Amino acid sequence: MIAEKFTFTCDQLSSHQQIACCPTHCVRPHGGKDLLCYNLKDLNQEPLALTGHHGEVSAMVFGRRDTHVLLCSASADYVIVWNIELCQKRVDDGLIAAGTVIGTLLGDVVYLAFSCSGERVAACTGNRVNILNSQQEEVMCTLSGHLGPLTAAEFCPWDEEILATTSEDRSFKVWDLKTESVCYQCFVLSASPLLCCVFVEKSRQFIVGSSDGQIWCFSFPIDINCHLVAKMDIDKMYKRYLRQQEAVTQQKEAKRSDQQIVETTKAVLSMAICPPFDDLHDHTKGQRSLLWMGSSDGLYLVDLDTSDLLTALCFRDDPELSIAMAGSWSISSGVEGQMLCLVSSLFTPTVALLEVRPTDAVLGLCQSLDKALGSWSEGLSVIQSSPALSGSPLNADLKRKEPNRPERKGCVKEQPLVFQTRVKSSGYSSSPRRTMFSPKTNVENSSRPKETHRRKVGPILRDYPTDGRAPSVPHQLLRVANAPVCSMQYSGDGKQILCGLGDSSVFSYKSNLTGSPAVYTGHNNAVISVGWSHCRQRWLSASRDRTLRVWPSGSSEPAITLGGDMLSHPISAAQFYYLDKFLLVACGHSLLLYLYHVDNTHDDIKRYKQRSVIKLAARFRTTTATDITALSAINDFYSHLVLQSGADRSLQVMDMNQGRVVSEWPDAHGRAIHCIAQNKGSAFATQSPDSHNLFLTSAVTDGIRLWDLRTHRCVRRYENHVNRCHACDSAMSPCGRFIASGSEDNCAYIYDLRSNRFLHKLHRDSDTVLRVAFNPATPELLTGTLGGRLGVFRPSGGPRLSPDPSGAQPGLAAVIAAGCVPPAPSRL
């Protein structure tokens, strides 16, 4: 994965100097004042000597203008731009290589940056940055405003009039070179100074790194109103990476444990965008956003979409390398997908050129994870593609025993007295008639009520809009009770809402939250789960009092009550499963599958005796004997797969047809998962079958992760919302384009499925938003708060969204496979 091409021995330390490398050349200081430029295409060629500085060279950088390779070097006296091809030609002709002086006596230059066109150079000196003309000696402008010395500066690749700078004052500024003013200034990000920055043109993002190993990723829209998209800690990511590798590299870890390892701070010294490459183990086909990060102890490859560490290439793992601790990095893309890294040693005057193949690094990790997680040759799919096996638990059936009544001999059997099923009343109990018969006149046409009925049904059967806006405008706000909203769900037709509260009651509302609700009581603790059946003729409620109740629609008494000795642990989740055939209950470390039959009839004498039947069909236990914290399965169509999460931060996929775990992620989140939301779709929306393989997981302090069962790994992460202590839910829209999440900053967030940044921040509530749910029939969002409030949000008026908005992140074929996700809406 990593190879050392050659090393240089310098006259003095260059650990804190900016060194330079490009796909064709690399340069190192020689004698303090001179430079030696090496041609990487022909390493046997004599290096090009560049002389002209009178002081020690403190910074250097490569750039391009048209097809020419340029090198800019700076010292306290001069800033010189060298045309490498012209200098090589002069040396071949027996002359001395000469450059163009573009700056004189600017001070101690610590960082240089070329613009994409090569027309301008940014030189950082002290707390100011000088914008120089790369063709002649001209200071175009000087920008100052930082409270500390500058550490880095970069031009925006898609707009050269934008410049970003980082400083030791722990903040960064975005400058408009036309007006020579600050157009965005961030807050203090860390207790340590910011060392480097980089732009990501593909996703329109700006990334900064600090000396304590922190990385911040900001969105960079057209109006330059930056928002924090993700924050990463390299040290925590590396520890999680080691836990993932522990299962497949036990021998290597055993050897490593015998050695004495010194923990060091993983300072972010340099960053570079990894060019796209084909990953055979992934469906994205080179469309992932990857970032190389050079630190003092090695090189790291980070997935910006998921905030995961893909590869860690530490110096201590390869004793053949001449570098033990790095002082500075220069990372550049080479040929055939290779990465070239010029790194200087921290304690010795040594500079080495390293060659890294990202395909080998990523594929090696994928193969190791595949061995640890199992064989994925066949892949997984939520949609059932084969019938149930002969011994499958899904073939279980409930056989009801008819009561054996002995026949009476010699008696006349009961027979009806009349042939009709109904007998007209004699009228003795009714009041006497006081009005005579009067004919009905002006009778309306009988076909008109049918038309009225058809008009009522028409809007319900309307398709869910697939190109509309996301819900963002508050429409209705209602206080339900002085208790938190613990669970809520829409019915399949979108007409009714079930709301489970913390005061052990369940409220049933109309979807527009008008009228008086139907109140259901019977539980003795908070109702943590409510769910409608597919046929909408019954619904269930589960509580922390270790009881589960199944209620017929419109009945004030439950038809089935499950509890007592049948459940030995508290219920964490419950729902209908397999098109209402089963009840799926998560209880402790067991997953229970119940058969049931609902009988609404009652004996007037023995009303306490329920005629409904419930029977345990199968019991499954988690592989690690840990308690189940979240559960999700699709009930709208036949599906064998059930998703469950454990208190040990694991995520498992259970195949109910085989009765075993077919996929497992032992460290899916940094905390235990409290919510799993699948892309269940809706009867009113049409999606590609592959889109149902996407699902969300939420954990406290770890944001939301989007998973794909086809690739068996996380494909994106969302963490703009605030979730520090409460279990805030997440949900996917019926069209599969939007994600809603609760938050502890009294708002609900709407994300675009294909982008890490949020679309809308819904302000309305005065309490933490715990629950979110999309209406399956119309584009509405329902929110439930910690203070017992329900809110309905609808899309704003105006034109439909454009098919190719600016700022939308392209790619992510694992999410947009077969065109299942329409184009992303533009950010407001």
C-alpha positions in Angstrom: 0.0 0.0 0.0 2.8 2.4 0.8 6.3 2.4 -0.7 9.3 4.7 -0.3 10.7 5.7 -3.7 13.8 7.6 -2.5 15.0 9.7 0.4 17.1 12.9 0.7 19.5 14.1 3.4 19.3 17.8 3.8 21.8 20.2 5.4 19.5 21.3 8.1 16.0 20.5 9.6 13.1 21.3 7.4 10.4 19.9 9.7 8.3 23.1 10.0 8.8 24.3 6.4 6.3 24.1 3.6 7.6 21.5 1.1 6.3 21.0 -2.4 5.4 18.0 -4.6 3.4 17.6 -7.8 2.7 14.7 -10.1 5.8 15.3 -12.1 8.3 17.1 -9.8 9.3 17.5 -6.2 11.6 20.0 -4.6 13.7 20.2 -1.5 15.9 22.9 0.1 19.6 22.6 -0.4 22.1 24.7 1.7 19.3 26.7 3.1 19.2 29.2 0.2 19.1 27.0 -2.9 16.6 24.4 -4.2 16.9 21.1 -5.9 14.0 20.1 -8.2 13.7 16.4 -9.1 11.9 15.0 -12.2 9.8 12.1 -11.0 9.4 10.7 -14.5 13.2 10.1 -14.6 14.8 9.8 -11.2 18.2 9.1 -12.8 18.2 12.6 -14.2 20.4 15.2 -12.5 18.2 17.4 -10.2 17.6 21.0 -11.4 19.4 23.5 -9.2 17.5 26.8 -8.5 19.5 29.7 -7.0 18.5 33.2 -6.4 17.5 33.6 -2.8 19.7 35.5 -0.3 18.0 34.2 2.8 16.7 30.8 3.9 13.8 29.4 1.9 10.8 29.1 4.2 8.0 28.0 1.8 7.5 26.6 -1.6 4.6 25.4 -3.7 3.9 24.0 -7.2 1.3 25.4 -9.6 0.2 25.4 -13.2 -0.4 28.0 -15.9 -1.7 26.6 -19.1 0.6 23.5 -19.6 3.6 24.9 -17.8 4.7 23.7 -14.3 5.4 26.6 -12.0 7.3 26.6 -8.7 7.0 29.5 -6.2 9.6 29.8 -3.4 9.8 32.4 -0.7 12.3 33.7 1.7 12.6 36.8 3.8 14.0 38.8 0.8 12.3 37.5 -2.3 9.3 35.6 -3.6 10.3 34.0 -6.9 8.3 32.0 -9.5 10.2 29.5 -11.5 9.1 28.0 -14.8 10.5 24.5 -14.5 10.5 23.8 -18.3 12.3 27.0 -19.2 14.8 26.6 -16.3 15.6 23.1 -17.4 16.1 24.3 -21.0 18.5 27.0 -19.8 20.5 24.5 -17.8 20.7 22.2 -20.8 22.0 25.2 -22.8 24.7 25.8 -20.2 23.1 28.8 -18.6 21.9 29.3 -15.0 18.3 28.8 -14.2 16.5 32.1 -13.6 13.1 32.9 -12.2 10.8 35.9 -11.9 10.8 37.9 -8.7 7.2 38.8 -7.8 7.7 40.1 -4.2 10.5 41.8 -2.3 11.0 42.1 1.4 7.5 40.9 2.4 8.7 39.4 5.6 8.9 35.8 6.9 6.6 33.9 4.5 5.3 30.7 6.1 2.8 29.6 3.4 2.3 30.0 -0.3 -0.7 29.1 -2.5 -1.3 29.2 -6.3 -4.6 30.0 -7.8 -6.1 27.4 -10.1 -5.2 29.4 -13.2 -1.7 30.2 -11.9 -2.2 33.9 -12.3 -2.0 34.8 -8.6 0.0 33.7 -5.6 -1.1 34.1 -1.9 1.8 34.7 0.5 1.2 34.5 4.3 3.4 36.6 6.4 2.5 37.3 10.1 -1.2 38.0 10.4 -1.6 39.2 6.9 -1.8 37.7 3.4 -0.4 39.3 0.3 -1.9 38.6 -3.1 0.8 38.7 -5.7 0.8 38.6 -9.5 2.6 35.5 -10.6 4.0 37.1 -13.8 5.5 40.3 -12.5 6.4 42.0 -9.3 3.1 43.4 -8.2 1.2 43.3 -4.9 -2.4 43.2 -5.9 -3.8 43.5 -2.4 -3.0 42.9 1.2 -5.5 41.4 3.6 -5.3 41.6 7.3 -7.7 40.9 10.1 -6.6 37.8 12.0 -5.5 38.2 15.6 -2.7 35.6 15.3 -0.1 34.5 12.7 -1.5 32.9 9.6 -0.8 29.2 9.0 -2.4 28.4 5.6 -4.3 30.0 2.7 -6.1 28.4 -0.3 -7.9 29.8 -3.3 -11.4 28.5 -4.1 -11.2 26.2 -7.1 -14.5 27.2 -8.6 -14.2 30.9 -7.8 -10.7 32.4 -7.8 -12.0 35.6 -6.3 -12.5 33.8 -3.0 -9.7 33.1 -0.6 -9.7 31.3 2.7 -7.1 31.7 5.4 -6.5 29.9 8.7 -4.7 31.3 11.7 -3.3 30.5 15.1 -6.2 32.5 16.6 -8.2 29.2 16.0 -10.5 30.6 13.4 -10.7 30.9 9.6 -11.8 33.8 7.3 -13.2 33.8 3.8 -12.2 36.8 1.8 -13.7 38.4 -1.3 -10.7 39.6 -3.4 -12.8 42.0 -5.5 -13.9 44.0 -2.5 -10.9 43.1 -0.3 -13.2 42.3 2.6 -14.2 39.4 4.8 -17.4 37.7 3.6 -17.4 35.0 6.3 -15.7 34.6 9.6 -16.1 31.5 11.8 -16.2 31.3 15.5 -13.3 29.9 17.6 -13.3 26.3 16.6 -10.8 24.7 19.0 -8.4 25.3 21.8 -5.5 24.5 19.4 -4.5 26.5 16.3 -5.7 25.6 12.9 -2.9 24.4 10.7 -4.3 23.6 7.2 -7.4 23.8 5.0 -8.7 22.5 1.7 -11.6 23.0 -0.7 -13.7 20.1 -2.0 -15.1 21.1 -5.4 -17.2 18.0 -5.8 -19.4 18.6 -2.8 -18.8 22.4 -2.4 -17.3 22.1 1.0 -14.5 23.6 3.0 -12.4 21.6 5.4 -10.0 22.8 8.1 -7.7 20.8 10.5 -6.2 21.7 13.8 -3.1 20.7 15.7 -5.1 18.5 18.2 -6.4 16.2 15.5 -9.8 17.8 14.9 -11.3 18.2 11.4 -14.3 20.5 10.6 -16.2 20.2 7.4 -18.3 23.2 6.4 -20.7 23.6 3.5 -19.7 26.4 1.1 -22.8 27.6 -0.8 -22.9 30.4 -3.3 -23.8 33.1 -0.7 -20.8 31.8 1.4 -23.1 31.4 4.4 -21.1 28.4 5.7 -22.7 25.8 8.0 -20.9 23.1 9.9 -21.6 19.7 8.2 -19.4 17.3 10.2 -16.8 17.3 12.9 -14.2 14.5 13.1 -11.7 13.5 15.8 -8.8 11.5 14.2 -7.9 9.9 17.5 -11.4 8.5 18.1 -11.7 7.4 14.5 -8.4 5.6 14.7 -9.5 3.7 17.8 -12.7 2.7 16.2 -10.7 1.6 13.1 -8.5 -0.6 15.3 -11.6 -2.2 16.9 -12.8 -3.1 13.4 -9.4 -4.6 12.5 -9.1 -6.5 15.7 -11.2 -9.4 14.6 -9.2 -10.0 11.4 -5.7 -9.1 12.5 -5.5 -10.8 15.9 -2.0 -12.0 15.4 -0.8 -8.7 14.3 -2.4 -7.0 17.2 -0.9 -9.5 19.6 2.5 -8.6 18.3 1.8 -4.9 18.5 0.6 -5.3 22.1 4.0 -6.7 23.1 5.7 -3.5 21.8 5.8 -0.3 23.8 3.7 2.2 21.9 3.9 5.9 22.7 0.6 7.8 22.3 1.0 11.0 20.2 -1.4 13.7 19.3 -2.4 13.3 15.7 -2.0 16.8 14.5 -3.5 17.6 11.0 -0.4 18.8 9.2 -1.7 18.6 5.6 -4.8 17.5 3.7 -5.5 16.7 0.0 -8.5 15.3 -1.9 -8.2 11.8 -3.1 -8.9 11.4 -6.9 -11.8 9.1 -7.8 -11.1 5.5 -8.3 -13.2 2.3 -8.8 -13.9 0.4 -5.7 -15.0 -3.1 -6.7 -16.6 -3.7 -3.3 -18.8 -0.7 -3.5 -21.6 0.5 -5.8 -20.5 4.1 -5.8 -18.0 3.5 -8.7 -15.5 6.1 -7.7 -18.0 8.7 -6.6 -17.1 8.8 -3.0 -15.5 11.9 -1.4 -12.2 10.8 0.2 -9.7 12.9 2.0 -6.0 12.2 2.7 -4.8 13.6 5.9 -1.1 13.7 6.8 -0.3 13.6 10.5 2.9 13.4 12.6 2.6 9.6 13.0 1.3 8.6 9.5 -1.1 9.0 6.7 -4.9 8.6 7.0 -7.7 8.2 4.5 -11.1 9.6 5.6 -14.5 9.1 3.9 -16.1 12.5 4.1 -19.6 11.1 3.4 -19.6 8.8 6.4 -16.9 10.4 8.6 -15.2 7.0 8.8 -11.5 6.2 8.7 -10.9 3.9 5.8 -7.1 3.4 6.1 -4.4 4.2 8.6 -0.8 4.0 7.3 1.3 4.5 10.4 5.1 4.8 10.3 5.5 2.4 13.2 3.8 -0.3 11.3 6.5 -0.3 8.6 10.0 -0.3 10.1 11.6 -0.1 6.6 10.5 3.5 6.2 13.2 6.1 7.0 10.6 8.5 8.6 9.5 7.8 12.2 7.8 11.1 12.9 6.7 13.6 10.3 7.1 17.4 10.6 5.5 18.5 7.3 3.7 17.0 4.4 3.0 17.7 0.7 0.4 15.4 -0.8 -0.3 15.2 -4.6 -2.1 12.9 -6.9 0.1 10.8 -9.2 -0.5 8.7 -12.3 -2.8 5.7 -12.4 -4.6 6.6 -9.2 -1.4 6.8 -7.1 -0.8 9.4 -4.4 2.7 11.0 -4.0 3.6 12.2 -0.6 6.7 14.3 0.2 7.3 14.2 3.9 10.0 15.6 6.1 11.2 14.1 9.3 10.5 15.9 12.6 13.8 15.2 14.3 16.3 14.3 11.5 17.2 16.3 8.4 15.6 13.7 6.1 13.0 14.1 3.3 11.3 11.1 1.8 9.0 10.6 -1.2 6.3 8.0 -0.6 4.0 6.4 -3.1 0.6 5.2 -1.9 -2.0 3.2 -3.8 -5.5 4.1 -2.4 -7.2 1.2 -4.2 -5.0 -1.3 -2.4 -5.6 0.5 0.9 -9.4 0.6 0.5 -9.8 -2.9 -1.0 -7.6 -4.4 1.7 -9.9 -2.9 4.3 -13.0 -4.1 2.5 -11.7 -7.6 2.2 -10.8 -7.7 5.9 -14.3 -6.5 6.8 -15.9 -9.0 4.5 -14.0 -11.8 6.3 -15.0 -10.5 9.6 -18.7 -9.9 8.8 -19.2 -13.0 6.7 -19.6 -13.8 3.0 -21.6 -11.3 1.0 -21.5 -13.0 -2.3 -25.2 -13.3 -2.6 -26.1 -9.9 -1.0 -29.2 -9.0 0.9 -32.5 -7.5 -0.2 -35.4 -6.3 1.8 -37.9 -7.4 -0.8 -38.6 -11.1 -0.6 -37.4 -12.9 -3.7 -38.0 -16.5 -2.7 -40.7 -18.4 -0.9 -40.4 -19.4 2.8 -38.4 -22.5 3.6 -40.2 -25.7 4.7 -39.0 -25.3 8.3 -39.2 -21.5 8.4 -40.8 -19.8 11.4 -42.8 -17.7 8.9 -44.8 -20.9 7.9 -46.2 -21.1 11.4 -50.0 -21.2 11.6 -52.4 -20.6 14.4 -54.7 -23.6 14.9 -57.7 -22.8 17.0 -59.4 -25.6 19.0 -63.2 -25.7 18.7 -64.9 -26.4 22.0 -66.2 -30.0 22.3 -69.9 -29.8 23.2 -71.6 -33.2 23.9 -74.7 -33.9 21.8 -77.9 -34.3 23.7 -79.8 -37.5 22.8 -83.6 -37.5 22.5 -84.1 -33.8 22.4 -85.2 -31.5 19.6 -82.4 -29.5 18.0 -82.8 -25.7 18.0 -84.3 -24.5 14.7 -85.2 -21.0 13.5 -88.8 -20.0 13.7 -88.7 -17.8 10.6 -86.8 -18.0 7.3 -85.6 -14.4 7.3 -82.5 -13.2 9.2 -84.4 -10.2 10.5 -87.8 -9.9 12.0 -89.7 -6.6 11.9 -90.6 -5.2 15.3 -94.2 -5.2 16.4 -94.0 -1.6 17.4 -95.3 -2.0 20.9 -92.3 -0.3 22.5 -92.3 2.7 20.1 -94.3 5.9 20.6 -97.6 6.3 18.8 -97.5 7.8 15.3 -99.0 11.4 15.3 -98.3 12.4 11.7 -100.0 10.9 8.6 -98.1 9.7 5.5 -96.8 12.5 3.4 -95.1 11.9 0.0 -91.5 13.1 -0.6 -91.2 15.7 -3.3 -88.2 17.3 -5.0 -86.2 14.2 -4.7 -82.6 14.7 -5.8 -81.0 12.5 -8.4 -79.6 9.2 -6.9 -76.4 9.5 -8.9 -75.4 12.7 -7.1 -74.4 11.1 -3.8 -72.2 8.7 -5.7 -70.4 11.7 -7.3 -70.0 13.3 -3.9 -68.5 10.1 -2.6 -66.2 9.9 -5.5 -65.0 13.4 -4.9 -64.1 12.5 -1.3 -62.1 9.5 -2.3 -60.3 11.3 -5.1 -57.8 13.3 -3.1 -57.0 10.2 -1.0 -56.0 8.2 -4.1 -53.8 11.1 -5.4 -50.1 10.1 -5.9 -47.5 11.4 -3.5 -45.5 14.2 -5.3 -42.0 13.1 -6.2 -40.7 16.5 -7.3 -42.1 18.7 -4.7 -40.6 20.7 -1.9 -39.8 19.4 1.6 -42.2 20.3 4.4 -40.9 23.6 6.0 -43.9 25.8 6.8 -45.7 25.4 10.2 -49.3 24.6 9.6 -50.7 23.4 12.9 -49.5 23.3 16.5 -51.4 21.6 19.3 -50.6 20.8 23.0 -51.7 17.3 23.7 -50.7 16.9 27.4 -48.1 17.8 29.9 -46.2 14.6 29.2 -43.5 13.8 26.5 -44.5 12.3 23.2 -42.9 8.9 23.4 -44.2 7.4 20.1 -46.4 8.3 17.2 -47.4 6.9 13.8 -49.6 7.7 10.8 -52.1 5.2 9.6 -51.4 3.7 6.1 -54.0 6.0 4.4 -52.7 9.1 6.3 -56.0 9.9 7.9 -55.3 9.1 11.5 -52.5 9.6 14.0 -51.6 7.5 17.0 -49.7 9.3 19.8 -48.3 7.4 22.7 -47.5 9.7 25.7 -45.4 9.5 28.8 -48.5 9.5 31.1 -49.4 6.0 29.9 -52.2 7.1 27.6 -52.7 6.9 23.8 -54.4 9.6 21.8 -55.9 9.1 18.3 -56.2 12.2 16.2 -57.3 13.1 12.7 -54.3 13.9 10.5 -55.1 17.6 10.5 -55.2 17.6 14.4 -58.7 19.0 14.5 -61.6 17.7 16.7 -61.5 15.9 20.0 -59.1 13.0 20.2 -60.0 9.4 21.2 -58.2 8.6 24.4 -57.2 5.1 25.3 -56.0 4.1 28.8 -54.9 0.9 30.4 -51.1 1.0 30.6 -49.3 1.9 33.8 -46.2 3.5 32.3 -45.0 5.4 29.3 -46.2 4.1 26.0 -43.0 3.6 24.1 -44.4 2.1 20.9 -47.6 2.4 18.8 -48.2 1.0 15.4 -51.0 0.5 12.9 -51.7 -2.8 11.1 -51.6 -2.9 7.4 -55.3 -3.4 7.1 -55.9 -0.5 9.5 -58.5 -2.5 11.4 -56.4 -2.7 14.5 -53.4 -1.1 16.2 -51.0 -2.0 19.1 -49.4 -0.2 22.0 -46.5 -1.3 24.1 -45.5 0.2 27.4 -42.6 0.1 29.9 -45.0 -1.7 32.3 -44.1 -4.9 30.3 -47.5 -5.1 28.6 -48.6 -5.1 24.9 -52.1 -4.4 23.9 -53.8 -4.9 20.5 -56.9 -2.7 20.0 -59.6 -3.1 17.4 -60.1 0.1 15.5 -62.9 2.1 17.2 -63.0 0.0 20.3 -62.2 1.4 23.8 -61.1 -2.0 25.1 -58.1 -4.1 23.9 -58.8 -7.4 22.3 -55.4 -8.9 23.3 -53.3 -8.1 26.4 -49.9 -9.6 26.5 -47.9 -9.4 29.7 -47.3 -10.9 33.1 -45.3 -14.1 33.0 -45.2 -14.1 29.2 -42.7 -11.2 29.1 -39.8 -11.4 31.6 -38.1 -8.2 30.5 -39.3 -4.7 29.5 -40.4 -4.2 25.9 -38.1 -2.0 23.8 -40.1 -2.1 20.6 -43.1 -3.9 19.0 -44.9 -3.8 15.7 -47.0 -5.8 13.2 -45.0 -8.0 10.8 -45.4 -10.0 7.6 -48.6 -8.3 6.4 -50.2 -8.5 9.9 -49.6 -12.2 10.3 -47.3 -11.8 13.3 -46.5 -9.5 16.2 -42.8 -8.7 16.4 -41.7 -7.9 20.0 -38.2 -7.0 21.3 -38.0 -8.0 24.9 -34.6 -7.9 26.7 -32.1 -9.8 24.6 -34.9 -11.8 22.8 -36.8 -11.2 19.6 -40.3 -12.7 20.0 -42.5 -13.7 17.1 -46.2 -14.1 18.0 -49.2 -15.5 16.1 -52.5 -14.0 17.0 -56.2 -13.9 16.2 -58.4 -11.0 17.1 -62.0 -11.9 18.1 -64.1 -8.8 18.9 -67.1 -10.7 20.3 -67.7 -10.8 24.0 -69.8 -12.9 26.4 -72.1 -10.5 28.3 -71.7 -12.6 31.4 -67.9 -13.2 31.2 -66.7 -10.0 29.7 -63.4 -10.3 31.5 -62.5 -13.4 29.4 -61.0 -12.5 26.0 -61.7 -14.7 23.1 -58.7 -13.5 21.1 -55.8 -15.9 20.9 -52.0 -15.2 20.9 -49.3 -17.8 20.7 -45.5 -17.7 20.7 -44.3 -18.9 17.3 -40.5 -18.4 17.6 -37.9 -16.9 19.9 -34.6 -15.5 18.7 -31.7 -14.3 20.9 -29.0 -11.9 20.0 -25.6 -13.4 19.2 -23.9 -11.4 22.0 -26.7 -11.8 24.6 -27.1 -8.0 24.8 -30.4 -6.2 25.2 -32.2 -5.0 22.0 -32.5 -1.2 21.9 -34.2 -0.7 18.6 -36.2 -2.8 16.0 -37.5 -2.3 12.5 -39.2 -4.5 9.9 -41.4 -3.8 6.9 -45.0 -4.8 7.1 -46.4 -3.3 3.9 -45.1 -6.2 1.8 -43.5 -9.6 2.5 -39.9 -9.3 3.7 -37.7 -11.8 5.5 -35.3 -9.3 7.0 -35.6 -7.7 10.4 -33.2 -5.0 11.7 -32.2 -4.8 15.3 -29.6 -3.0 17.4 -28.0 -4.0 20.7 -26.9 -2.1 23.8 -23.3 -3.1 22.8 -23.5 -0.6 19.8 -24.0 -3.5 17.4 -26.4 -3.6 14.4 -27.7 -6.9 13.2 -29.8 -8.1 10.2 -32.0 -11.1 11.1 -33.3 -13.4 8.4 -36.6 -14.7 9.8 -36.8 -17.2 7.0 -33.6 -18.9 8.1 -33.9 -17.9 11.7 -30.4 -16.6 12.1 -28.3 -13.4 11.9 -27.0 -12.9 8.3 -25.2 -9.6 8.8 -23.7 -7.8 11.7 -21.9 -4.6 12.4 -20.2 -4.9 15.8 -19.4 -1.2 16.1 -22.1 0.6 14.1 -22.2 3.8 16.2 -20.2 5.3 19.0 -23.2 4.8 21.3 -26.1 2.4 21.4 -28.6 2.9 18.6 -32.0 4.1 19.7 -33.8 4.4 16.4 -33.8 2.4 13.1 -35.9 3.9 10.3 -36.3 2.0 7.0 -37.2 3.3 3.6 -40.7 1.7 3.7 -42.2 3.9 1.0 -45.9 4.3 0.8 -49.0 3.1 -1.1 -49.1 6.5 -2.7 -45.5 6.7 -3.9 -43.5 4.7 -6.4 -39.9 3.8 -5.7 -37.3 1.5 -7.2 -37.1 -1.8 -5.4 -33.4 -1.2 -4.6 -34.3 2.0 -2.7 -35.9 -0.1 0.1 -32.5 -1.4 1.0 -31.6 1.9 2.5 -32.2 2.5 6.2 -31.2 5.0 9.0 -29.8 4.5 12.4 -29.6 7.2 15.1 -27.5 7.3 18.3 -26.9 9.9 21.0 -23.9 12.1 20.2 -23.2 10.2 17.0 -25.7 11.6 14.5 -27.6 9.7 11.8 -26.0 7.1 9.5 -27.4 6.0 6.2 -26.8 2.3 5.4 -27.1 0.3 2.3 -27.7 -3.5 2.6 -26.2 -4.1 -0.9 -22.8 -2.7 0.1 -23.0 -3.8 3.8 -21.6 -0.5 5.0 -22.5 3.1 5.9 -22.8 5.4 2.8 -23.5 8.8 4.4 -23.7 10.6 7.7 -25.9 13.5 8.9 -25.0 15.4 12.1 -26.2 19.0 11.8 -28.8 18.4 14.4 -28.2 18.4 18.2 -28.6 15.1 20.0 -26.6 14.9 23.3 -28.9 13.1 25.8 -32.4 12.5 24.5 -33.4 9.7 22.0 -34.4 11.9 19.1 -36.0 9.9 16.2 -35.4 10.1 12.5 -37.6 9.2 9.5 -37.5 8.9 5.7 -40.1 10.5 3.5 -42.4 8.3 1.3 -40.7 9.6 -1.8 -37.3 8.6 -0.5 -35.7 12.0 -1.0 -35.8 13.6 2.4 -34.8 12.7 6.0 -36.3 14.3 9.1 -34.7 14.3 12.5 -35.6 15.6 15.9 -33.2 17.8 17.8 -32.5 19.2 21.2 -32.2 22.8 20.0 -36.1 22.9 19.8 -36.1 22.4 16.1 -36.6 19.7 13.5 -34.2 19.2 10.7 -34.8 18.3 7.1 -31.9 16.7 5.2 -31.5 16.0 1.5 -30.7 12.3 1.2 -27.8 12.9 -1.1 -26.1 15.7 0.8 -24.6 16.0 4.3 -26.0 19.4 4.9 -29.6 20.2 6.0 -32.2 21.8 3.8 -34.5 23.3 6.4 -34.4 24.0 10.1 -38.0 24.0 11.4 -38.4 26.6 14.2 -41.6 26.4 16.1 -41.4 24.4 19.3 -40.2 25.5 22.7 -39.1 22.0 23.8 -36.8 19.3 22.5 -38.3 17.6 19.3 -38.3 13.9 20.1 -40.4 12.3 17.4 -40.8 12.9 13.7 -43.1 11.1 11.1 -44.0 11.7 7.5 -47.6 11.5 6.2 -47.7 8.6 3.8 -50.4 10.3 1.6 -49.4 14.0 1.5 -46.1 15.9 1.9 -46.6 16.7 5.6 -44.3 16.3 8.6 -45.5 15.6 12.1 -43.3 16.4 15.1 -43.7 15.5 18.8 -41.9 17.3 21.6 -40.7 16.6 25.1 -43.4 19.0 26.4 -46.3 17.1 24.8 -46.8 19.2 21.7 -47.6 18.1 18.2 -46.8 20.1 15.1 -47.6 19.7 11.4 -45.4 21.2 8.7 -46.2 21.5 5.0 -44.2 22.6 1.9 -44.0 26.2 1.0 -45.7 27.5 -2.0 -44.0 28.5 -5.2 -42.5 26.7 -8.3 -41.2 23.1 -8.2 -37.6 22.5 -7.7 -35.1 22.7 -10.5 -33.7 19.3 -11.8 -30.1 20.4 -11.5 -29.7 22.9 -8.6 -26.4 24.4 -7.7 -24.8 23.0 -4.6 -26.4 19.6 -4.8 -23.9 16.9 -4.3 -23.7 14.5 -7.3 -22.9 10.8 -7.1 -23.8 8.3 -4.4 -24.9 5.7 -6.8 -25.6 3.4 -3.8 -28.4 5.8 -3.0 -29.6 6.9 -6.4 -29.4 3.4 -8.0 -31.8 2.9 -10.9 -33.0 6.5 -10.5 -34.8 5.8 -7.3 -34.0 9.2 -5.9 -35.0 12.4 -7.8 -32.6 15.4 -8.0 -31.9 17.2 -4.7 -33.7 20.4 -4.0 -31.8 23.6 -3.7 -30.9 24.9 -0.3 -32.7 27.9 1.0 
